[in-house]
């Protein structure tokens, strides 16, 4: 059966009625909570690193480690959206699980290849122009992060299945297990003082994602997979070819997006105040993620609810508007009040020489939560309509814009962290514009 002939599945309590705003909010809330907890992770890691010896070097080192790990992880990040969209029966779930097995093996091998060969120096020192002391401080932490990609992939797959089948309330529990272990590891490492800040953060994060994957897998097995039914006549099923046709463009959006992120490091390293900017950027980025993380949760919410109740399109659109305005207004409010200064000085532990570099970037980046909310909405509509190729085109437009902005910014007398903030905001805006111009179809 062709993709165009497949009828949309409505596993989430089949219903033709219009969803109320309260139902949309209640469905979304656990996912928003999950992303908030995930967003709190980076500030916590950075806060501990900032309070350990050689904070500036280790903050920059962990920033490099995290960006490179995300780039390698990028092909599996969209497992959450894919599982939410298509894991409606046992056959599709088995296909996704086999696909995840394959990607986990390949991406772990790539991580080790980069970590244990001269490729690491070529990428970090050669391409990214990271200072030698930061490169050395990041080398072992990057090796420690080897399990990160596979563990995150399985966790996102199983969380997507839970979301698809209406178990959003269970998703925050999986993140609590992750954050709990991270907190324990950070506390032990901080008290003992036996490892560097970057190494401690990598140990804590790797341990946390492994526990979260195990927890999510067990809960998914108990609550969903045992009850999944085999497809019946008229249900959509995916072959390897069909899955690749659906997933490859979707995955490409994340691959290109995250591969472009080192471009920010490249630009920072070639602008004014490179060492201090490299130390501040991960902290500013983590602060922004507190707000954009909630925006990201809207993608899976919209995918699931558009499949469940296509006629609720208008209400979901209005929910998007309220969420977008609220998130950017909240971030701007913190930037214009002492809250932001308190966060970076007290919570993140930035010293006097680094703190002044945070103000302007946070003001610039306050537009990003609204842009990310609408991008999540557009992406959900394209995924539901099986038009994932357009998403890949959009992120290519983003990457080109990011590179050009970074190139232009590095030629100007601007502090590196400000160049990065401007480039990121402008590029997000252009990607949103492209997705809007392509006119995502209204699912009705």
C-alpha positions as a printed NumPy array, in Angstrom:
array([[  0.   ,   0.   ,   0.   ],
       [  1.46 ,   3.372,  -0.979],
       [  2.003,   6.196,   1.491],
       [ -0.72 ,   8.234,  -0.169],
       [ -3.204,   5.395,   0.29 ],
       [ -2.429,   4.779,   3.91 ],
       [ -5.021,   6.159,   6.203],
       [ -3.836,   8.119,   9.23 ],
       [ -3.843,   6.075,  12.395],
       [ -5.739,   7.326,  15.397],
       [ -4.5  ,   5.046,  18.134],
       [ -5.016,   7.621,  20.868],
       [ -8.584,   6.751,  21.764],
       [-10.126,   7.113,  18.31 ],
       [-12.448,  10.066,  18.35 ],
       [-13.897,  12.449,  15.833],
       [-14.762,  15.096,  18.401],
       [-13.025,  18.449,  18.769],
       [-10.377,  18.568,  21.481],
       [-10.817,  21.205,  24.158],
       [ -7.989,  23.574,  25.102],
       [ -7.786,  21.879,  28.494],
       [ -7.299,  18.494,  26.833],
       [ -4.527,  19.903,  24.651],
       [ -2.868,  21.453,  27.698],
       [ -3.142,  18.305,  29.816],
       [ -1.676,  16.187,  27.004],
       [  1.182,  18.664,  26.464],
       [  2.001,  19.404,  30.109],
       [  3.929,  16.174,  30.928],
       [  5.989,  16.608,  27.757],
       [  6.736,  20.201,  28.686],
       [  7.786,  19.006,  32.143],
       [ 10.078,  16.404,  30.582],
       [ 11.834,  19.009,  28.455],
       [ 12.117,  21.447,  31.379],
       [ 13.837,  18.754,  33.427],
       [ 16.146,  18.013,  30.521],
       [ 16.893,  21.718,  30.164],
       [ 17.77 ,  21.971,  33.862],
       [ 20.461,  19.372,  33.307],
       [ 22.89 ,  21.601,  31.403],
       [ 22.811,  24.517,  33.881],
       [ 23.389,  22.019,  36.706],
       [ 26.396,  20.514,  34.946],
       [ 27.799,  23.94 ,  34.109],
       [ 27.241,  25.179,  37.666],
       [ 29.323,  22.332,  39.101],
       [ 32.077,  22.781,  36.506],
       [ 32.192,  26.521,  37.299],
       [ 32.845,  25.738,  40.962],
       [ 35.704,  23.306,  40.351],
       [ 39.349,  24.176,  39.595],
       [ 40.258,  25.626,  36.183],
       [ 36.611,  26.472,  35.532],
       [ 37.107,  28.487,  32.342],
       [ 39.01 ,  25.726,  30.525],
       [ 36.674,  22.976,  31.697],
       [ 33.512,  24.888,  30.788],
       [ 34.873,  25.347,  27.281],
       [ 36.032,  21.707,  27.144],
       [ 32.651,  20.295,  28.132],
       [ 31.003,  22.62 ,  25.622],
       [ 33.158,  21.067,  22.888],
       [ 32.449,  17.526,  24.13 ],
       [ 28.712,  18.103,  24.246],
       [ 28.515,  19.68 ,  20.784],
       [ 30.536,  16.867,  19.167],
       [ 28.448,  14.232,  20.97 ],
       [ 25.265,  15.87 ,  19.717],
       [ 26.571,  15.891,  16.152],
       [ 27.273,  12.148,  16.285],
       [ 23.931,  11.548,  17.993],
       [ 22.01 ,  13.632,  15.447],
       [ 20.739,  10.775,  13.2  ],
       [ 18.766,   9.231,  16.073],
       [ 17.29 ,  12.347,  17.681],
       [ 14.19 ,  12.218,  15.485],
       [ 13.342,   8.734,  16.79 ],
       [ 11.03 ,  10.518,  19.225],
       [  9.046,  12.156,  16.425],
       [  9.164,   9.029,  14.245],
       [  7.847,   6.748,  16.984],
       [  5.139,   9.266,  17.886],
       [  4.067,   9.409,  14.248],
       [  4.172,   5.758,  13.143],
       [  4.464,   3.345,  16.108],
       [  0.744,   2.599,  15.971],
       [  0.977,  -1.211,  15.705],
       [  3.338,  -4.061,  16.573],
       [  4.806,  -4.386,  13.083],
       [  5.815,  -0.739,  12.853],
       [  7.266,  -0.844,  16.366],
       [  9.415,  -3.877,  15.525],
       [ 10.658,  -2.147,  12.385],
       [ 11.63 ,   0.965,  14.352],
       [ 13.372,  -1.14 ,  16.999],
       [ 15.457,  -3.007,  14.4  ],
       [ 16.32 ,   0.313,  12.797],
       [ 17.441,   1.669,  16.179],
       [ 19.651,  -1.404,  16.774],
       [ 21.425,  -0.765,  13.478],
       [ 21.901,   2.961,  14.054],
       [ 23.157,   2.404,  17.604],
       [ 25.935,   0.109,  16.402],
       [ 27.018,   2.379,  13.554],
       [ 26.976,   5.641,  15.535],
       [ 28.819,   4.167,  18.524],
       [ 31.532,   2.955,  16.139],
       [ 31.778,   6.477,  14.67 ],
       [ 32.106,   7.995,  18.144],
       [ 34.967,   5.647,  19.   ],
       [ 36.634,   6.274,  15.639],
       [ 36.692,  10.013,  16.308],
       [ 37.686,   9.66 ,  19.974],
       [ 40.54 ,   7.175,  19.573],
       [ 42.199,   8.331,  16.36 ],
       [ 43.885,  11.515,  15.094],
       [ 40.458,  12.586,  13.796],
       [ 39.815,  14.195,  17.17 ],
       [ 42.712,  16.631,  16.856],
       [ 41.869,  17.239,  13.213],
       [ 38.283,  18.212,  14.067],
       [ 38.737,  20.043,  17.375],
       [ 42.085,  21.769,  16.894],
       [ 42.243,  21.889,  13.119],
       [ 38.684,  22.62 ,  11.969],
       [ 37.244,  24.299,  15.054],
       [ 40.442,  26.108,  16.059],
       [ 39.844,  25.309,  19.735],
       [ 42.772,  26.363,  22.   ],
       [ 45.191,  23.47 ,  22.763],
       [ 44.503,  23.486,  26.507],
       [ 40.75 ,  23.113,  25.85 ],
       [ 41.369,  20.289,  23.365],
       [ 43.405,  18.311,  25.903],
       [ 40.866,  18.899,  28.666],
       [ 38.076,  17.562,  26.417],
       [ 39.793,  14.417,  25.079],
       [ 39.047,  11.886,  27.854],
       [ 35.582,  13.325,  28.624],
       [ 34.672,  12.739,  24.974],
       [ 35.692,   9.064,  25.284],
       [ 33.543,   8.768,  28.405],
       [ 30.554,  10.013,  26.38 ],
       [ 30.662,   6.964,  24.048],
       [ 27.407,   5.349,  25.373],
       [ 25.529,   8.655,  25.054],
       [ 24.226,   8.261,  21.502],
       [ 22.818,   4.734,  21.752],
       [ 21.261,   5.285,  25.173],
       [ 19.519,   8.474,  24.024],
       [ 18.302,   6.749,  20.857],
       [ 16.557,   3.927,  22.697],
       [ 15.122,   6.31 ,  25.264],
       [ 13.646,   8.566,  22.572],
       [ 12.208,   5.6  ,  20.659],
       [ 10.431,   4.236,  23.709],
       [  9.268,   7.671,  24.846],
       [  7.77 ,   8.218,  21.382],
       [  5.825,   4.965,  21.687],
       [  4.511,   6.048,  25.086],
       [  3.43 ,   9.421,  23.669],
       [  1.783,   7.827,  20.635],
       [ -0.357,   5.699,  22.924],
       [ -1.361,   8.5  ,  25.268],
       [  1.026,   7.693,  28.142],
       [  2.485,  11.187,  28.347],
       [  2.133,  11.184,  32.121],
       [  4.81 ,   8.479,  32.398],
       [  7.436,  10.344,  30.353],
       [  8.608,  12.719,  33.151],
       [  9.296,   9.694,  35.369],
       [ 11.937,   8.523,  32.915],
       [ 13.656,  11.909,  33.188],
       [ 13.516,  11.879,  36.987],
       [ 15.601,   8.697,  36.98 ],
       [ 18.146,  10.387,  34.723],
       [ 18.385,  13.61 ,  36.721],
       [ 18.49 ,  11.725,  40.03 ],
       [ 21.565,   9.723,  39.054],
       [ 23.238,  12.785,  37.522],
       [ 22.736,  14.664,  40.798],
       [ 24.247,  11.816,  42.818],
       [ 27.29 ,  11.525,  40.538],
       [ 27.847,  15.298,  40.532],
       [ 27.599,  15.462,  44.324],
       [ 30.105,  12.641,  44.815],
       [ 32.51 ,  14.089,  42.265],
       [ 32.231,  17.603,  43.652],
       [ 32.935,  16.493,  47.224],
       [ 35.795,  14.183,  46.284],
       [ 37.409,  16.618,  43.83 ],
       [ 39.302,  13.784,  42.144],
       [ 38.388,  14.51 ,  38.528],
       [ 38.211,  17.613,  36.378],
       [ 34.938,  19.447,  35.864],
       [ 34.594,  18.355,  32.225],
       [ 35.302,  14.727,  33.109],
       [ 32.832,  14.74 ,  36.005],
       [ 30.1  ,  16.221,  33.806],
       [ 30.707,  13.558,  31.139],
       [ 30.572,  10.72 ,  33.682],
       [ 27.349,  12.094,  35.18 ],
       [ 25.653,  12.647,  31.806],
       [ 26.622,   9.239,  30.385],
       [ 25.401,   7.474,  33.531],
       [ 22.152,   9.423,  33.509],
       [ 21.21 ,   8.673,  29.906],
       [ 21.895,   4.951,  30.376],
       [ 19.601,   4.775,  33.414],
       [ 16.915,   6.781,  31.604],
       [ 17.027,   4.382,  28.634],
       [ 16.657,   1.353,  30.903],
       [ 13.798,   2.949,  32.859],
       [ 11.941,   3.993,  29.704],
       [ 12.373,   0.558,  28.142],
       [ 10.944,  -1.217,  31.175],
       [  7.962,   1.134,  31.477],
       [  7.27 ,   0.911,  27.764],
       [  7.334,  -2.893,  27.878],
       [  4.882,  -3.007,  30.781],
       [  2.485,  -0.272,  29.61 ],
       [  2.471,  -0.431,  25.814],
       [  4.438,  -2.996,  23.832],
       [  2.752,  -6.011,  25.411],
       [ -0.594,  -4.651,  24.256],
       [  0.385,  -3.603,  20.727],
       [ -1.749,  -5.323,  18.117],
       [ -0.676,  -6.686,  14.773],
       [ -1.809,  -4.557,  11.816],
       [ -5.149,  -5.354,  10.254],
       [ -6.468,  -4.698,   6.768],
       [ -6.122,  -1.002,   5.974],
       [ -3.546,  -0.26 ,   8.688],
       [ -0.341,   1.314,   7.473],
       [  2.849,  -0.715,   7.784],
       [  6.41 ,   0.234,   6.89 ],
       [  8.985,  -1.764,   4.983],
       [ 12.668,  -0.868,   5.218],
       [ 12.29 ,   1.219,   2.083],
       [  9.182,   2.988,   3.339],
       [ 10.748,   3.698,   6.727],
       [ 13.885,   5.139,   5.144],
       [ 11.804,   7.302,   2.808],
       [  9.967,   8.698,   5.837],
       [ 12.865,   8.883,   8.311],
       [ 15.851,   9.93 ,   6.196],
       [ 14.654,  13.503,   5.471],
       [ 13.424,  13.822,   9.055],
       [ 16.785,  12.685,  10.407],
       [ 18.627,  14.916,   7.957],
       [ 17.026,  17.943,   9.601],
       [ 18.775,  17.12 ,  12.87 ],
       [ 22.021,  15.965,  11.268],
       [ 22.416,  19.203,   9.318],
       [ 21.205,  21.322,  12.243],
       [ 23.632,  19.836,  14.76 ],
       [ 26.492,  19.554,  12.299],
       [ 26.088,  23.286,  11.827],
       [ 26.486,  23.92 ,  15.551],
       [ 30.305,  23.618,  15.497],
       [ 30.118,  26.521,  13.038],
       [ 29.193,  28.614,  16.082],
       [ 32.323,  27.398,  17.867],
       [ 34.28 ,  28.179,  14.699],
       [ 32.94 ,  31.735,  14.661],
       [ 33.44 ,  32.297,  18.388],
       [ 37.042,  31.121,  18.173],
       [ 37.739,  33.674,  15.414],
       [ 35.991,  36.674,  16.984],
       [ 36.922,  38.959,  19.855],
       [ 37.452,  37.443,  23.321],
       [ 37.542,  33.826,  22.022],
       [ 38.574,  32.07 ,  25.265],
       [ 36.029,  33.867,  27.445],
       [ 33.312,  33.537,  24.792],
       [ 33.919,  29.778,  24.481],
       [ 33.475,  29.505,  28.25 ],
       [ 30.32 ,  31.672,  28.343],
       [ 28.516,  30.3  ,  25.27 ],
       [ 27.629,  26.857,  26.767],
       [ 26.183,  28.618,  29.822],
       [ 24.134,  31.092,  27.751],
       [ 23.016,  28.313,  25.42 ],
       [ 21.92 ,  26.171,  28.367],
       [ 19.952,  29.114,  29.777],
       [ 18.195,  29.615,  26.445],
       [ 17.414,  25.88 ,  26.37 ],
       [ 15.365,  26.297,  29.55 ],
       [ 12.846,  28.15 ,  27.357],
       [ 13.324,  26.514,  23.951],
       [ 13.032,  23.044,  25.499],
       [  9.364,  23.713,  26.245],
       [  8.943,  24.792,  22.631],
       [ 10.467,  21.517,  21.435],
       [  7.893,  19.541,  23.407],
       [  5.196,  20.999,  21.155],
       [  6.326,  18.953,  18.135],
       [  5.396,  15.555,  19.569],
       [  2.236,  17.002,  21.123],
       [  1.081,  18.33 ,  17.748],
       [  1.994,  15.117,  15.877],
       [  0.047,  12.948,  18.298],
       [ -2.986,  15.24 ,  18.507],
       [ -3.197,  15.937,  14.771],
       [ -3.346,  12.156,  14.274],
       [ -5.924,  11.854,  17.023],
       [ -8.151,  14.796,  16.081],
       [ -7.375,  16.479,  12.738],
       [-10.368,  18.752,  13.144],
       [ -8.674,  20.355,  16.187],
       [ -6.155,  22.045,  13.861],
       [ -7.35 ,  25.603,  14.584],
       [ -7.237,  25.12 ,  18.338],
       [ -3.751,  23.643,  18.144],
       [ -2.704,  26.633,  16.045],
       [ -3.976,  29.06 ,  18.687],
       [ -2.268,  27.025,  21.412],
       [  0.969,  27.42 ,  19.415],
       [  0.589,  31.205,  19.342],
       [  0.02 ,  31.473,  23.093],
       [  2.94 ,  29.169,  23.861],
       [  5.311,  31.025,  21.511],
       [  4.521,  34.494,  22.887],
       [  4.664,  33.303,  26.498],
       [  8.068,  31.647,  26.193],
       [  9.825,  34.541,  24.461],
       [  8.203,  37.094,  26.784],
       [  9.361,  35.118,  29.817],
       [ 12.945,  34.92 ,  28.555],
       [ 12.958,  38.639,  27.697],
       [ 11.573,  39.447,  31.147],
       [ 14.421,  37.594,  32.839],
       [ 16.942,  39.365,  30.612],
       [ 15.608,  42.799,  31.582],
       [ 15.422,  42.141,  35.335],
       [ 17.958,  41.078,  37.972],
       [ 16.808,  37.481,  37.536],
       [ 19.158,  36.897,  34.623],
       [ 22.14 ,  38.38 ,  36.435],
       [ 21.324,  36.281,  39.513],
       [ 21.07 ,  33.128,  37.412],
       [ 24.446,  33.518,  35.745],
       [ 26.233,  34.786,  38.851],
       [ 24.735,  32.579,  41.586],
       [ 23.289,  29.506,  39.852],
       [ 25.779,  29.154,  36.992],
       [ 28.704,  30.417,  39.057],
       [ 30.21 ,  32.715,  36.438],
       [ 32.945,  34.97 ,  37.751],
       [ 33.306,  38.702,  37.325],
       [ 35.268,  38.479,  34.076],
       [ 32.679,  36.261,  32.367],
       [ 29.411,  37.696,  33.692],
       [ 29.347,  40.897,  31.559],
       [ 29.461,  38.823,  28.373],
       [ 26.02 ,  37.283,  29.03 ],
       [ 23.735,  40.35 ,  28.878],
       [ 23.612,  41.182,  25.17 ],
       [ 23.453,  37.55 ,  23.915],
       [ 20.505,  36.771,  26.208],
       [ 18.598,  39.805,  24.921],
       [ 19.211,  38.736,  21.322],
       [ 18.322,  35.103,  21.96 ],
       [ 14.991,  35.943,  23.628],
       [ 13.323,  35.708,  20.195],
       [ 14.429,  32.097,  19.734],
       [ 11.811,  30.374,  21.985],
       [  8.972,  31.803,  19.844],
       [ 10.761,  30.808,  16.647],
       [ 11.349,  27.284,  17.968],
       [  7.7  ,  26.921,  18.993],
       [  6.503,  27.743,  15.496],
       [  9.17 ,  25.546,  13.935],
       [  7.926,  22.646,  16.078],
       [  4.375,  23.369,  14.864],
       [  5.384,  23.488,  11.195],
       [  7.428,  20.32 ,  11.543],
       [  4.546,  18.465,  13.166],
       [  2.279,  19.417,  10.279],
       [  4.784,  18.256,   7.665],
       [  5.458,  14.978,   9.511],
       [  1.735,  14.262,   9.822],
       [  1.329,  14.959,   6.104],
       [  4.32 ,  12.708,   5.194],
       [  6.18 ,  15.656,   3.651],
       [  9.414,  15.279,   5.604],
       [ 11.606,  16.246,   2.624],
       [ 10.594,  19.893,   3.06 ],
       [ 11.962,  19.789,   6.617],
       [ 15.376,  18.8  ,   5.271],
       [ 15.261,  21.687,   2.817],
       [ 14.41 ,  24.089,   5.634],
       [ 17.336,  23.065,   7.796],
       [ 19.697,  23.4  ,   4.839],
       [ 18.482,  26.993,   4.488],
       [ 19.163,  27.431,   8.21 ],
       [ 22.706,  26.077,   7.897],
       [ 23.607,  28.269,   4.927],
       [ 22.285,  31.327,   6.739],
       [ 24.178,  30.367,   9.915],
       [ 27.47 ,  29.996,   8.051],
       [ 27.054,  33.332,   6.265],
       [ 26.13 ,  35.129,   9.497],
       [ 29.093,  33.623,  11.341],
       [ 31.424,  34.544,   8.495],
       [ 30.171,  38.132,   8.454],
       [ 30.239,  38.404,  12.248],
       [ 33.792,  37.13 ,  12.56 ],
       [ 34.929,  39.987,  10.291],
       [ 33.361,  42.599,  12.58 ],
       [ 34.744,  43.9  ,  15.89 ],
       [ 32.237,  41.91 ,  17.954],
       [ 32.618,  39.614,  20.938],
       [ 32.343,  35.963,  19.881],
       [ 29.359,  35.057,  22.077],
       [ 27.374,  37.992,  20.624],
       [ 28.229,  36.912,  17.077],
       [ 26.94 ,  33.411,  17.885],
       [ 23.69 ,  34.755,  19.372],
       [ 22.973,  36.954,  16.35 ],
       [ 23.787,  34.191,  13.876],
       [ 21.573,  31.664,  15.658],
       [ 18.583,  34.016,  15.925],
       [ 18.727,  35.207,  12.317],
       [ 19.136,  31.649,  11.   ],
       [ 16.187,  30.344,  13.023],
       [ 14.057,  33.147,  11.637],
       [ 15.006,  32.353,   8.051],
       [ 14.272,  28.644,   8.494],
       [ 10.849,  29.459,   9.906],
       [ 10.207,  31.729,   6.96 ],
       [ 11.076,  28.961,   4.522],
       [  8.774,  26.45 ,   6.238],
       [  5.951,  28.992,   6.242],
       [  6.41 ,  29.881,   2.566],
       [  6.214,  26.204,   1.608],
       [  2.721,  26.265,   3.126],
       [  2.441,  23.244,   5.416],
       [ -0.929,  21.666,   4.728],
       [ -3.696,  21.919,   7.233],
       [ -4.608,  18.434,   8.375],
       [ -8.379,  18.207,   8.292]])
